[in-house]
Amino acid sequence: MRALATVLFAALLIARAGAVQAPPPTFQTLLDEAEATFVTPADFTEVPVPDVPRFPFDKAVQTGAGSLRVLYAVRPIGRMRIDYNDPHSSAPHPDHIFPLVFETLVGNLSGGGNTPTRQFPEKEAKKRFGADWASAATFDVDPEKFPGYSQGFLLAQHKARKADLFTLFLYNDPAFAKKRLDALLGSLSFRPGD
């Protein structure tokens, strides 16, 4: 199962790169295609997006001192292309791979290891994020990918036929982060609607 997740994850990254070198879409374009909203958290400023191997993020903000940094990624379903060469089965639909992508992404960002995750009940995912599915994980981050940070909290959201949204919180002090995270979880979410 992990091998399939890795293949699907690689296919999504290849799709993101695209066969034709078109200029990358703006963050606002991705939000519009995903029917998502973004609100810059109070007391945060935009910072350059770090280069995260195998999973590019689209936007980054942090507190003034950098004690909490937040990275955002928006993946509209319409932009996903899955290159899948298994002669014994058909390619999975982009609406069906989000749990595998989430699991693989957590492994990539944490450098591996067993990471506890929490899947939000469907009603809570819909109420809090306008999503059909949402899950979160807390982990020690890979120090090579995120110098200066030791802890990560990843929130993933999926809305059928729309998009996957990812919010990664980076910090060193769990007590400080815990006080802020709940208010920050909704900074990227789906627009209210169906």
C-alpha positions in Angstrom: 0.0 0.0 0.0 2.8 2.4 0.8 4.4 1.7 -2.6 1.2 2.6 -4.3 1.0 5.8 -2.2 4.5 6.7 -3.3 3.7 6.1 -6.9 0.6 8.2 -6.7 2.4 10.9 -4.8 5.2 11.0 -7.5 2.5 11.2 -10.2 0.9 14.2 -8.5 4.3 15.9 -8.3 4.9 15.2 -12.0 1.4 16.6 -12.8 2.2 19.7 -10.8 5.4 20.2 -12.8 3.4 19.8 -16.1 4.6 18.6 -19.4 4.6 22.1 -20.9 6.5 24.7 -19.0 3.7 27.2 -18.4 4.1 29.9 -15.8 3.0 28.6 -12.4 -0.5 29.7 -11.4 -0.8 32.3 -8.7 -2.0 31.4 -5.3 -5.2 33.3 -5.9 -5.8 31.3 -9.1 -5.4 28.1 -7.2 -7.8 29.3 -4.5 -10.4 30.2 -7.2 -10.1 26.9 -8.9 -10.4 25.0 -5.6 -13.3 27.2 -4.4 -11.3 27.9 -1.3 -10.6 31.0 0.8 -7.4 32.2 2.5 -7.2 34.8 5.3 -3.7 35.8 6.4 -3.6 35.2 10.2 -3.4 38.3 12.4 0.2 39.2 13.3 1.7 37.1 10.5 3.6 38.4 7.5 4.3 36.7 4.2 7.7 35.2 3.7 9.4 33.4 0.8 8.1 29.9 0.3 10.9 27.4 1.2 11.9 24.8 -1.3 10.5 21.5 0.1 11.8 18.5 -1.9 9.0 16.5 -3.6 6.2 18.7 -2.5 6.2 22.4 -3.4 4.1 24.7 -1.2 2.3 27.8 -2.6 2.4 30.3 0.2 4.2 30.9 3.5 3.6 33.2 6.4 5.2 33.5 9.9 5.0 35.4 13.1 7.4 38.4 13.4 10.0 36.4 15.3 9.5 33.3 13.2 8.4 31.2 16.2 5.5 29.9 14.1 5.7 29.5 10.3 2.8 28.3 8.2 3.0 26.8 4.7 0.0 26.4 2.4 -0.6 24.2 -0.6 -3.7 24.1 -2.8 -4.2 21.2 -5.3 -7.3 21.7 -7.5 -8.6 18.3 -8.8 -8.8 19.8 -12.3 -5.0 20.1 -12.3 -4.2 16.6 -11.2 -3.0 14.1 -13.7 -2.2 10.6 -12.7 0.3 8.6 -14.8 -0.5 5.1 -13.8 0.9 2.1 -15.6 -0.6 -1.0 -14.0 -2.0 -3.3 -16.8 -4.1 -5.1 -14.2 -6.2 -2.2 -12.9 -7.3 1.2 -13.9 -5.8 4.5 -12.6 -7.4 5.7 -9.4 -9.6 8.8 -9.6 -8.1 11.9 -8.0 -11.0 12.0 -5.6 -9.9 8.7 -4.1 -6.2 9.2 -3.4 -6.2 12.0 -0.8 -5.7 9.7 2.3 -2.7 8.0 0.6 -1.2 11.4 -0.4 -1.7 12.7 3.2 0.0 9.6 4.6 2.9 9.9 2.1 3.3 13.6 2.7 3.5 13.1 6.5 6.2 10.5 6.0 8.1 12.8 3.6 7.9 15.9 5.9 8.8 13.9 9.1 11.5 11.8 7.5 9.6 8.7 8.3 8.6 7.0 11.5 5.2 6.1 13.0 3.1 9.3 13.2 -0.2 9.4 15.0 -3.0 11.0 12.9 -6.5 12.2 13.6 -9.2 12.1 11.1 -12.0 14.6 11.7 -15.5 13.2 11.7 -17.3 14.1 8.5 -19.7 16.5 10.1 -16.8 18.4 11.8 -14.8 18.5 8.6 -17.8 20.0 6.8 -18.6 22.5 9.6 -15.0 23.7 10.3 -13.5 23.6 6.8 -16.3 23.1 4.3 -14.5 19.8 3.5 -15.8 16.3 2.8 -12.7 14.9 4.6 -10.0 16.3 6.9 -7.2 14.8 8.8 -4.3 16.1 10.9 -0.9 14.8 12.2 1.7 16.0 14.6 5.3 15.0 14.1 9.0 15.8 14.5 10.0 17.5 11.2 12.9 16.5 9.1 15.6 19.0 10.1 17.2 19.0 6.6 13.9 20.1 5.1 13.0 22.7 7.8 16.1 24.1 9.4 15.3 26.0 12.6 12.1 24.0 13.3 11.7 20.8 15.2 7.9 20.2 15.2 5.2 20.1 12.6 1.5 19.9 12.4 -0.1 19.1 9.1 -3.8 19.6 8.3 -5.1 18.1 5.1 -8.6 18.8 3.7 -10.4 17.3 0.7 -13.6 18.3 -1.1 -14.9 16.0 -3.8 -14.5 17.3 -7.4 -12.8 20.4 -6.0 -9.4 20.2 -4.4 -7.0 19.1 -1.7 -5.7 21.7 0.7 -2.7 21.3 3.0 -1.6 23.6 5.9 1.7 22.9 7.5 2.5 24.5 10.9 6.2 24.6 11.9 7.4 25.5 15.4 9.7 24.6 18.2 7.6 25.2 21.3 4.5 22.9 21.4 2.9 24.9 24.3 3.2 28.1 22.3 1.9 26.5 19.1 -1.0 24.8 20.9 -2.3 28.2 22.1 -2.4 29.5 18.5 -3.2 26.5 16.3 -6.9 26.2 16.9 -7.5 29.8 15.7 -5.2 29.3 12.7 -6.7 26.1 11.4 -9.3 27.9 9.4 -6.9 30.3 7.6 -7.2 28.1 4.5 -10.5 26.3 3.9 -13.2 25.7 1.4 -15.8 28.3 0.7 -19.2 27.6 2.3 -21.6 25.9 -0.1 -22.8 22.5 -1.1 
